Amino acid sequence: MATLRIVRPEDRAIPPEGQTPGLRRETAVAEEGVWIGVVHADPGVGGWHHHSENDTYVYMLDGVMRIEQRDGRAAIDGKRDDFLLIPRKTVHREITPEGEHASAIIIRVGSGPAVVNVE
């Protein structure tokens, strides 16, 4: 039977897929079909990546973060208290204004690796 649990900041781990340039991810929960964690974005332009067969839901904690699709079809600007959706297999990158930092809670639902970095 499942039981209640808590994941404190010191218990969060670096994902096995590693990091994307400009982003620091911390895993809180990684189970079949779901990944939950925190992402911290440094100022500047992050690296291109996608999340395989995972839909990614972002809740902005602080700062401002632009998410830009690689094919140029869309870009969205998230700020504190916004929810953002990144559909599965969407190649994208995060952009944080110079002098700013951004943090968000991430929930991924699906399958495959949580992060796939691309050039």
Stockholm file with secondary structure:
# STOCKHOLM 1.0

chainA/1-119         MATLRIVRPEDRAIPPEGQTPGLRRETAVAEEGVWIGVVHADPGVGGWHHHSENDTYVYMLDGVMRIEQRDGRAAIDGKRDDFLLIPRKTVHREITPEGEHASAIIIRVGSGPAVVNVE
#=GR chainA/1-119 SS CCCCCCCCGGGCBCCTTCCCTTEEEEEEEEETTEEEEEEEECSEECCCEECTEEEEEEEEEESEEEEEETTSSCEEEEETTCEEEECTTCCEEEEECTTCCEEEEEEEEEESCSCEECC
#=GC SS_cons         CCCCCCCCGGGCBCCTTCCCTTEEEEEEEEETTEEEEEEEECSEECCCEECTEEEEEEEEEESEEEEEETTSSCEEEEETTCEEEECTTCCEEEEECTTCCEEEEEEEEEESCSCEECC
//
